[in-house]
């Protein structure tokens, strides 16, 4: 069975976009971790749930 070249190109574009979005979310998480936040959960790489880490007295 032959694959449609347009479909495979579209699939590559979509995956590339998803990878870019995932990288942006991870960069934001890493940035916030340096400022007292910690990652609690990540939903498929696009929604990151974080919480503020309070220093102990």
N, C-alpha and C positions, 0 to 999 in steps of 0.2 A: 504494500500500500504506500503510495507517495504522499508525502506531507505537503501541505500548502505552504509555499515560501512566505506568503503574507502572514499567515497565522503564526508561524514559528518566529518571524521577526517581531510580531506584536507580543508574543509570549516573552521574548528576550527583553523587550522594552519594559513590559510590566514588571518582570522580575528585577530588572535594573532599577526601576523606580522604587520598588519595595525595599531593595537593599539600601538605596540612598536614604529613604525615610528611616529605616532601622538604624543606620549609622548616625543619623541626626538625633534620634531618641537616645541612643547610647552615649553620644557626646554630651547631651544635656544632663543625663544621669551622672556621668563622670564629673561634670562641672559642679553639679549640686552636691555630690558626695564630698568634694573638697571644701564645702561650705556648711557642713554639719547636717546633711540629709543622708538617709540611707534608703536603698531600694527595698521595697516590701514585696512587690509583685510586678510582673510584666505580662501584659496580655498580647500575645502574638507579635510582640516587638513594636507595637504602635502606641500602646497606652502604658505608661509606667506609673505605678502607685508608689509614692514615697512618703516618708515620715521624717519629721524633724527630730534629731537626736539631741536631747537636752543633756548638758554636762552634769555630772553628779557633783553635789556640793562637797 
